[in-house]
Amino acid sequence: MQREALGGTLVLGGGFAGGYVARQLGRHGATIVSPENFMLYTPILPEAASGTLEPRHVVVPLRMMCPHAEFVLGRAIALDLEHNRVSVETESDLLSIGYRNLVVALGAISRTLPIPGLGEHGLGFKSLADAIYLRNHVLRRLEAASEAATDAERRRELTFVFVGAGYAGVEALAELSDLVRDAMRYYPLLRATPQRWVLVDAAEKILPEIPQRLGEYAAAQLQSRGVEIYTSTTLEGAEAHAVTLSGDNRILTSTLVWTAGVRAHPRLAQLGLPVDERGRIRVDQTLRVEGRDNVWGLGDGARVPNTATPGQFDPPTCQHALRQARRLAKNLSSGASRPYRYRMLGQVATLGRYKGIADVMGLRFRGFPGWFVTRTYGTLGHPQRLADEG
Ligand SMILES: Cc1cc2nc3c(=O)[nH]c(=O)nc-3n(C[C@H](O)[C@H](O)[C@H](O)COP(=O)(O)OP(=O)(O)OC[C@H]3O[C@@H](n4cnc5c(N)ncnc54)[C@H](O)[C@@H]3O)c2cc1C
């Protein structure tokens, strides 16, 4: 079946980048194609995993967020650049949607490595389903521990290994350890069993995105709570009840959480657009795909040059995706070609309930003030807030 994009703009992907482009285009209209009818607000996904927040608070329906856009639940599967059409697979149909301007924002997927056992035993942490699964998995470990026949088994069930010490891994570990600590009041028999929370990263330090002093504070905070941190360390293998780290360090555990990075969505390479060695679409300073007049790319799936940081490309964060989306929507609605420019105001991260670190406009906060700043600054762009604003 053939149809045309609303207002001439077709947006592929309803995440931070695509969702905000469609929202900012406002009455100009757009058609969004995405396999989910909601946008996931990932910075608070760890809180959904721990149960501090309800899952419904982490998502916002795209129809609510983008009231002037049209929404198609489906996946882009092919692109005909010559005739300006995209093939979209929906639950019941194959659509061909025509466009004047195409915005490609398919984001990234978890990057897995060919490590023996990782595919079978590693748990991902990227989607709402992952967060809910992880929460249930951790709570099931407490049940398994209380039924364990031996002390060794009990210790194994209360050992949790997280590989990848970026935002997702650190925040998920901190939140879930708070969840387990709180749940312990219902498991009196387990209180005497020591828990192990292990954080592993191949890099030299945790949270490489934030300034060194704050990163060191975060590491010290986690260590004071008993978290074992292994930097410059890699995962070598995983089994159902054990992981092996470099240096022949074998840890008995039934929980391996893998948050060691993302890679551009593989569909991007299949669409026939120019991509770099990491599979990201190559775009110029106005977010225009190299060699194309009416195709635009942004977000985690694009290699975006930033005129505020010459020679560097934007990191995969929602702060950047949001600012790129604003620039692109302004250019598309005004017909201008102004270059994208964004200087980050700060970085924030939570370290469990009421604890956090923040570096905003040169001011550094830790502990409760850090958490407070994280939760106010970090949710400025929350789609629910934006949707409420109308
Ligand atoms: C657990 C976690 C915590 C994070 N925490 C932070 C944080 O605290 N701060 C921060 O700045 N960043 C954080 N990030 C990173 C942030 O989520 C990303 O940078 C941001 O989501 C990128 O936006 P995007 O639109 O490019 O990709 P996404 O938000 O991933 O959106 C991509 C969209 O494309 C859709 N799609 C995929 N395939 C197709 C297809 N074939 N056709 C149509 N649509 C398709 C997807 O369903 C999705 O809706 C976190 C990420 C994770 C996973």
The ligand as a MOL file (V3000), in Angstrom:
LIG
                    3D

  0  0  0     0  0            999 V3000
M  V30 BEGIN CTAB
M  V30 COUNTS 53 58 0 0 0
M  V30 BEGIN ATOM
M  V30 1 C 20.1830 1.9400 30.3830 0
M  V30 2 C 20.5700 3.2180 29.6900 0
M  V30 3 C 20.7770 4.3640 30.4470 0
M  V30 4 C 21.1280 5.5540 29.8110 0
M  V30 5 N 21.3120 6.6620 30.5830 0
M  V30 6 C 21.6180 7.8330 29.9920 0
M  V30 7 C 21.7890 9.0020 30.7910 0
M  V30 8 O 21.6660 8.9570 32.0200 0
M  V30 9 N 22.0770 10.1720 30.1430 0
M  V30 10 C 22.2130 10.2420 28.7770 0
M  V30 11 O 22.4560 11.3310 28.2580 0
M  V30 12 N 22.0650 9.1470 28.0070 0
M  V30 13 C 21.7760 7.9500 28.5680 0
M  V30 14 N 21.6130 6.8340 27.7840 0
M  V30 15 C 21.8240 6.9550 26.3070 0
M  V30 16 C 20.5410 7.4320 25.5950 0
M  V30 17 O 19.4760 6.5750 25.9080 0
M  V30 18 C 20.7580 7.4550 24.0920 0
M  V30 19 O 21.8470 8.2920 23.8000 0
M  V30 20 C 19.5180 7.9820 23.3570 0
M  V30 21 O 18.4180 7.1400 23.5970 0
M  V30 22 C 19.7830 8.0630 21.8340 0
M  V30 23 O 18.6250 8.4370 21.1490 0
M  V30 24 P 18.2880 7.8260 19.7140 0
M  V30 25 O 16.9790 8.3980 19.3020 0
M  V30 26 O 19.4450 7.9580 18.8260 0
M  V30 27 O 18.1260 6.2590 19.9580 0
M  V30 28 P 16.9470 5.5200 20.7240 0
M  V30 29 O 16.4410 6.3470 21.8420 0
M  V30 30 O 17.4690 4.1510 21.0220 0
M  V30 31 O 15.7870 5.4160 19.6260 0
M  V30 32 C 15.8870 4.6470 18.4580 0
M  V30 33 C 14.4830 4.3380 17.9900 0
M  V30 34 O 14.5180 3.7160 16.7120 0
M  V30 35 C 13.5720 2.6620 16.7200 0
M  V30 36 N 13.8820 1.7180 15.6380 0
M  V30 37 C 14.7990 0.7250 15.6400 0
M  V30 38 N 14.7650 0.0670 14.4580 0
M  V30 39 C 13.8200 0.6710 13.6980 0
M  V30 40 C 13.3500 0.4550 12.3700 0
M  V30 41 N 13.8410 -0.5110 11.5800 0
M  V30 42 N 12.3680 1.2780 11.9050 0
M  V30 43 C 11.8760 2.2710 12.6790 0
M  V30 44 N 12.2990 2.5180 13.9370 0
M  V30 45 C 13.2600 1.7170 14.4500 0
M  V30 46 C 13.7050 2.0850 18.1170 0
M  V30 47 O 12.6190 1.2600 18.4660 0
M  V30 48 C 13.7560 3.3710 18.9280 0
M  V30 49 O 12.4690 3.8700 19.1800 0
M  V30 50 C 21.2760 5.6210 28.3850 0
M  V30 51 C 21.0570 4.4550 27.6270 0
M  V30 52 C 20.7180 3.2750 28.2660 0
M  V30 53 C 20.4910 2.0350 27.4390 0
M  V30 END ATOM
M  V30 BEGIN BOND
M  V30 1 1 1 2
M  V30 2 1 2 3
M  V30 3 2 2 52
M  V30 4 2 3 4
M  V30 5 1 4 5
M  V30 6 1 4 50
M  V30 7 2 5 6
M  V30 8 1 6 7
M  V30 9 1 6 13
M  V30 10 2 7 8
M  V30 11 1 7 9
M  V30 12 1 9 10
M  V30 13 2 10 11
M  V30 14 1 10 12
M  V30 15 2 12 13
M  V30 16 1 13 14
M  V30 17 1 14 15
M  V30 18 1 14 50
M  V30 19 1 15 16
M  V30 20 1 16 17
M  V30 21 1 16 18
M  V30 22 1 18 19
M  V30 23 1 18 20
M  V30 24 1 20 21
M  V30 25 1 20 22
M  V30 26 1 22 23
M  V30 27 1 23 24
M  V30 28 2 24 25
M  V30 29 1 24 26
M  V30 30 1 24 27
M  V30 31 1 27 28
M  V30 32 2 28 29
M  V30 33 1 28 30
M  V30 34 1 28 31
M  V30 35 1 31 32
M  V30 36 1 32 33
M  V30 37 1 33 34
M  V30 38 1 33 48
M  V30 39 1 34 35
M  V30 40 1 35 36
M  V30 41 1 35 46
M  V30 42 1 36 37
M  V30 43 1 36 45
M  V30 44 2 37 38
M  V30 45 1 38 39
M  V30 46 1 39 40
M  V30 47 2 39 45
M  V30 48 1 40 41
M  V30 49 2 40 42
M  V30 50 1 42 43
M  V30 51 2 43 44
M  V30 52 1 44 45
M  V30 53 1 46 47
M  V30 54 1 46 48
M  V30 55 1 48 49
M  V30 56 2 50 51
M  V30 57 1 51 52
M  V30 58 1 52 53
M  V30 END BOND
M  V30 END CTAB
M  END
